[in-house]
Amino acid sequence: MKETPRFDLPPALSTLAERHDWIYSFIFWVSVVLFVAITGAVVWFALRYRRSHHPKAVPTPHNMALELTWTFTPLLLLAFLFYKGMEGFLFGMVAPEDAVEIRATARQWKWTFHYPGGAESFDELIVPEGKPVKIVLYSEDVVHSFYIPEFRVKRDAVPGMYTTVWFQAKEQGEANLFCAEYCGAPDPKPGEEASNRGHSAMLATVKIVSQEKFQAFLEEGAKGGIPAKCKNAPNPEACWGLQIVKNQGCLTCHSTTGERIVGPTWKGLWGKKRTFSDGSSAVADENYIRESIVQPAAKIVQGYPPGMSPFSLKDEQIAAIIAYMKTLK
Ligand code: CUA
């Protein structure tokens, strides 16, 4: 059942969102009522007791009933708000035991998702509808923040520690994952305005699918190897390599067209002689590319900043990337 979207909030697609929106609306409407009542009273008093009618002030005696009313009414209201807030906070903090656990890893400037059984995804976070999902967050570099407005969840991903967040999606559909903590951007090219890459492009789509589809996705991913959509490609391994580099976010910093972005381009890289910042050189072969992926700081190409963090990929994934690079003549 689709609900009519609210004018003031994104669609509510998780069970937490209902609680969240209820207390939000409650506070909003209490504020509206109090605003109107208090402003109305101020205006009414100002008119009723204006100087032309009441030139002489009359002292007001102590009024016990009034004192108690304006002490205990806000106290009860605040106690109620605290109770509802705490209840919602605890609900959002403690994931149910049967939650599906997905690891979300942040790095500049990409989200990576690891599912039970070994499936992985990158630009998309796949979650089942009607089942609790616990996200275990980690950052490989700086502080990022995992934010899905439609689920009303936001939590920092911090290097050196795990943080968690959970939600249960109510219906199939799509939501947006943002990075909500400024995490830098690549240096703009000379003569270019500050770029919209980096933090502001650190997005992913959340796909809420049926439980059967989610199960099928896990099973497909657990098999590993060349994905189905590359099996019939003219060069299946290179096709898979392209998927991997897209998914890993390599192309954020490395072009395949010869253009300089952050790191060296991959066009014509294979078999070429590379000169490094320490003056040494090597030919770009399997060993060089493998090393550049798993231990990027080992050799820095002359004229480029060091700054890539290591990627941990399986051997067959690295082989697929190499197969792809060979096609970039
Ligand atoms: Cu990652 Cu902002």
Boltz pocket constraint, residues with backbone or C-beta under 6 A from the ligand:
constraints:
  - pocket:
      binder: B
      contacts: [[A, 106], [A, 107], [A, 108], [A, 109], [A, 143], [A, 144], [A, 145], [A, 179], [A, 180], [A, 181], [A, 182], [A, 183], [A, 184], [A, 199], [A, 200], [A, 202]]
      max_distance: 6.0
